[in-house]
Amino acid sequence: ALAILSVLGMVPVAGSLWAFFLAGLAVTVSSPQGVREGFTDGAAIISAPALKVSAVLAALVIGTWVLSALGARVGQIRYPEAWQLREWREENNPDSATAASRARSAGMLDPLEASYPFALAEMRLATGHFPAARRHYVAALRRDPLNGKYLQALGALQARDGERAQGERLILAGLRDRSVLAERQEFYARWLAATARREEALQVMREGLTRYPVQTRSFLQMMILEGIPLRELRQALPNRSRCFIDYADYQRESGDPRGAEESYQLALGLAMGEMDADPSIFRRLFRYFSGDGNDEAALAALQAGLRVLPTHSEFRCLSAETYKRLGLKFRAAEEYRKTLLTDPDNQKARQGLQELAGE
């Protein structure tokens, strides 16, 4: 029965393995005769009443587990909206009373799922019911005490209610959740900025981006929402090409083309010295400089990328096309030939060589 439920998705497979073990244990201990036959002297070490008690306990454990798993699944099926409310946001669920009711109902069917009380806490927080929000945050943490998101949410609420020291300890405790450390650092930086601790916020931002430069745009958006000017955020960026190219994109979107040009140039200089840079960095730099008519800088971005990835066919072909635009046909042919050495079936390189031979 457990195997069928696992296949149908009614209970988790990993949990089913544990339940299979318990089921086997229950069958074994419920058969005193089978136990006796396992010994040469025919004497049972465990008495029959003890075996019966063990069988009952094992059956209770298995039954409780199955009911819990089925309840969780029924909650998902019967209250699909509530299942989605685990990442609840007010703008997506304007009818907070109905949403809260569904989350409570699903939580009763799945009492071990921490995200339902957390969703309720978020709803109560958004509607200004702070004591109720705190109760639900605490309930969520009882079910998942190491969840960094829950710890920080409760900490921020406590700090708001005047318990600043205790609240900050919880926010810092949330940083121990290494599975989503970047998000937890963002939360801490934003909280510091919102509480007028700008210098500390910028320091946390710099530390976070040193580890996770891909979070640059998210950090920028968050800190700008807290009232920190874009030019001031530049000082918090570590010397990583990803950080400055995202910053340059933000400058260009904000109507500062001259500042964006400087940041793109800086990102290019940093990328040329990085041996672990993401290939997308060089592609983005090439597109920007090429679109701006700066073929020399575009070519420098590609050549920097080829130092990191010398067999990258796309970068080789783009380099050849750029050399061709600059009138350096012999260098273009050289790049096409290098492409074919590592990618002999590359049609773009073959076609490029044919066009150069016909000119």
Protein Blocks (a to p, Z undefined) as FASTA:
>chain_A
ZZmmmmnopacfklmmmmmmmmmmmmmmmmmklmmmmpfnlpafbdfklmmmmmmmmmmm
mmmmmmmmmmmmmmmmmmmmlmmmmmgcfklmmblmlmmmmmmmmmmmmmmbmklmmmmm
mmmmmnopaklmmmmmmmmmmmmmmlmklmmmmmmmmmmnopamlmmmmmmmmmmmmmlm
mmmmmmmmmmmmmnopaklmmmmmmmmmmmmmmlmmmmmmmmmmnopafklmmmmpccdf
klmmmmmmmmmmnopaklmmmmmmmmmmmmmmpckbcfklmmmmmmmmmmnopaklmmmm
mmmmmmmmmmlmklmmmmmmmmmmnopamlmmmmmmmmmmmmmmlmklmmmmmmmmmZZ
